[in-house]
Amino acid sequence: MPLLLLLLFGGLVQRGASTGASQGAGLPHPATEEPPSFRVLQTSSFANYSWAYTQGGGWLGELQTHGWDNVRDTIRFLWPWSRGNFSAVELKNLQSLFALYFHGFAIEVQAFARYFQFEYPFELQMSAGCRLHTGKASESFLNGAYQGSDFLSFQGNSWYPSPGAGSRARKVCEMLNRYQDIKEIVKSLIGYICPQFLAGILEAGKAELGRQVRPEAWLSADPSPGPGRLWLVCHVSGFHPKPVRVTWMRGEQEQRGTRRGDFLPHADGTWYLRATLDVAAREAAGLSCRVKHSSLGGQDMVLHWGGGNSALLTLSGLAAVVTLLALPVVHTCCKKRSSNRKAPAPSPDSPTGTNTPKPRTSGHQLYTPQESWVKNRFLEKLKASLNRLWRR
């Protein structure tokens, strides 16, 4: 199973190796503070012995660069530079390889479900890829999960069950470890080819990845957490790249109670983040929010909580009270007006009850368990597809 993902992954990244791209250990990657990484993610859901649905995609760090269209059996290139220098023929071969893999993976899992003691409904997830470290050798990884829990991994030259994964994981690893040629392919793909592909995509996308957009920031207060207390909020929006540090300060002392929310994306590729602080109202004076971001050129953005904010908070509170008092009046007026109007007769085609979700058909396939494709021509077909991509 995971070996099939890696065979597919090889078809995607080997094109980078054929271009002679360098390892790229010194390439900057300002879009993240972590070492730059590329990974292929797969999620396969199995409702029963005849229903399966798979989603797949490629990710550069936390930015999705590739997707898979289950309806058309085609790769979706989410950025112009995520195509790299692929030729039309190579793209066609890749799409054929993905289609073969996604359809075959479900059939193989269905065939082995009882042997591996997979209990319906279940979900399999896999992540395979590599990271580049400045001045160091690249780091590769492959991890699999069953029902959202760690299941197995590929380390060195072997498959290993995750601690606590039980007999299912042991059986899968025992089977996979029988195929030495597969282990050699996996090791080459994630340990050698992936770093070259990663270096190439970093080079192709450096204009977008290096984009610097200054954040906008403002302060507000959420509803009070209790009598005599304030819930201060520091909003930071519209910044790129993603790494940012937002903290509530008193002088040069960071406040330990600072809580940061999740990063939320904007449609233009920038980000939003908020940092909150619960304080006694009498202690709010003298607090400030400090924002550190690469676009600021080393000059931190500092916003002070003071009298102006208190006045704004008071006006906001009054506006909220007036709105709440006005809502019953508006509701009553609207109700009277609507009662004086005759409701139109419902259209024969219009729904009269609750919405009934339509059955999902896109991307779903009806599979019949068959004998293991690993033991017959499926592996040979994948290898043949890879060979067509590797020959240049």
Secondary structure by P-SEA (a helix, b strand, c coil): caaaaaaaaaaacaaaaaacccccccccccccccccccbbbbbbbbccccbbbbbbbccccccccbbbcccccccccccccccccccaaaaaaaaaaaaaaaaaaaaaaaaacccccccccbbbbbbbbcccccccccccbbbbbcccccccccccccccccccccaaaaaaaaaaaccaaaaaaaaaacccaaaaaaaaaaaaacccccbbbbbbbbccccccccccccbbbbbbccccccbbbbbbbcccccccccccccccccccccbbbbbbbbbcccccccbbbbbbccccccbbbbbbbcaaaaaaaaaaaaaaaaaaaaaaaaaaaaaaaaaaccccccccccccccccccccccccccccccccccccaaaaaaaaaaaaaacc
